[in-house]
Amino acid sequence: MERVAFLIEETGERVSCMLNPESVVLRRVSGVKVRESVGGIVAGADLLDDPLLLTGGGTTELLLNLLFDVSVGGSSVQTRDVRDLTGPLWQLAENSQRSGSVGRPPLVRFFWGKSWNMPGIVAAVAERLEHFTPEGAPRRSWLRLRLLRALPPLGDAQAAHPGAFGITNNWPQQGAHSQSTDQLTMHAVSGSENGMIGERLDQLAYHYYGNAACWRLIANFNALANPFGLLPGMALEIPPLVNE
């Protein structure tokens, strides 16, 4: 079974978890709030419920409870301190990525096999450390991670708002699989054994460009309304990378 992983959009770096969670909590909060005036909440004796103000949008969040333990097998990192494994997840909540002069956490994608593909930002991380060595190094971590969905806007919002999560035209030119700049390739989407789940755009971007972060180029070129729901047998045009 594939492990839960986070793909950093700007760099294509993959941060894998040691063990898959036993459960995933999804929560949706609609874009509404109680209507208020200068004097406070708008209310009345004849109202059954407080009047609501529709603000639009809302938030979708994902909660993960993850276990890391360096005393058991399953990690390619050999260490006596479990924080060497959980540190990359903490970094996803740091405002270390830069867009212009604005510091912000990186946009990441939550992946789990072919069933989960959720873009967002890591809003919070917390962990409980256990089983310390005589030197004080923790060997086990119970880590909770909160991911807020952040769908990239369609259009030129990135140019107007450099700090926003948007679409960029500066596609990375890296990877051994990058195709030439004058080649248009046709690709037939393959599927799973049951024929219900197709390939992911990030997988195709890595195959053709050597960088999974270029998936938006394929999505925009093919005018995909749902870029995360490719069906087996679908024909896609893989555009060339353009040097700017």
Secondary structure in CASP SS format (residue, H / E / C, confidence):
PFRMAT SS
TARGET T0000
AUTHOR 0000-0000-0000
METHOD secondary structure of the structure
MODEL  1
M C 1.00
E C 1.00
R C 1.00
V C 1.00
A E 1.00
F E 1.00
L E 1.00
I E 1.00
E C 1.00
E C 1.00
T C 1.00
G C 1.00
E C 1.00
R E 1.00
V E 1.00
S E 1.00
C C 1.00
M C 1.00
L C 1.00
N C 1.00
P C 1.00
E C 1.00
S C 1.00
V E 1.00
V E 1.00
L E 1.00
R E 1.00
R E 1.00
V E 1.00
S E 1.00
G E 1.00
V E 1.00
K E 1.00
V E 1.00
R C 1.00
E E 1.00
S E 1.00
V C 1.00
G C 1.00
G E 1.00
I E 1.00
V C 1.00
A C 1.00
G C 1.00
A C 1.00
D C 1.00
L C 1.00
L C 1.00
D C 1.00
D C 1.00
P C 1.00
L E 1.00
L E 1.00
L E 1.00
T E 1.00
G E 1.00
G E 1.00
G E 1.00
T E 1.00
T E 1.00
E E 1.00
L E 1.00
L E 1.00
L E 1.00
N E 1.00
L E 1.00
L E 1.00
F E 1.00
D E 1.00
V C 1.00
S C 1.00
V C 1.00
G C 1.00
G C 1.00
S C 1.00
S C 1.00
V C 1.00
Q C 1.00
T C 1.00
R C 1.00
D C 1.00
V C 1.00
R H 1.00
D H 1.00
L H 1.00
T H 1.00
G H 1.00
P H 1.00
L H 1.00
W H 1.00
Q H 1.00
L C 1.00
A C 1.00
E C 1.00
N C 1.00
S C 1.00
Q E 1.00
R E 1.00
S E 1.00
G C 1.00
S C 1.00
V E 1.00
G E 1.00
R E 1.00
P C 1.00
P C 1.00
L C 1.00
V E 1.00
R E 1.00
F E 1.00
F E 1.00
W E 1.00
G C 1.00
K C 1.00
S C 1.00
W E 1.00
N E 1.00
M E 1.00
P E 1.00
G E 1.00
I E 1.00
V E 1.00
A E 1.00
A E 1.00
V E 1.00
A E 1.00
E E 1.00
R E 1.00
L E 1.00
E E 1.00
H E 1.00
F E 1.00
T C 1.00
P C 1.00
E C 1.00
G C 1.00
A C 1.00
P E 1.00
R E 1.00
R E 1.00
S E 1.00
W E 1.00
L E 1.00
R E 1.00
L E 1.00
R E 1.00
L E 1.00
L E 1.00
R E 1.00
A C 1.00
L C 1.00
P C 1.00
P C 1.00
L C 1.00
G C 1.00
D C 1.00
A H 1.00
Q H 1.00
A H 1.00
A H 1.00
H C 1.00
P C 1.00
G C 1.00
A C 1.00
F C 1.00
G C 1.00
I C 1.00
T C 1.00
N C 1.00
N C 1.00
W C 1.00
P C 1.00
Q C 1.00
Q C 1.00
G C 1.00
A C 1.00
H C 1.00
S C 1.00
Q C 1.00
S C 1.00
T C 1.00
D C 1.00
Q C 1.00
L C 1.00
T E 1.00
M E 1.00
H E 1.00
A E 1.00
V C 1.00
S C 1.00
G E 1.00
S C 1.00
E C 1.00
N C 1.00
G C 1.00
M C 1.00
I C 1.00
G E 1.00
E C 1.00
R C 1.00
L H 1.00
D H 1.00
Q H 1.00
L H 1.00
A H 1.00
Y H 1.00
H H 1.00
Y H 1.00
Y H 1.00
G C 1.00
N C 1.00
A H 1.00
A H 1.00
C H 1.00
W H 1.00
R H 1.00
L H 1.00
I H 1.00
A H 1.00
N H 1.00
F H 1.00
N C 1.00
A C 1.00
L C 1.00
A C 1.00
N C 1.00
P C 1.00
F C 1.00
G C 1.00
L C 1.00
L C 1.00
P C 1.00
G C 1.00
M C 1.00
A E 1.00
L E 1.00
E E 1.00
I E 1.00
P C 1.00
P C 1.00
L C 1.00
V C 1.00
N C 1.00
E C 1.00
END
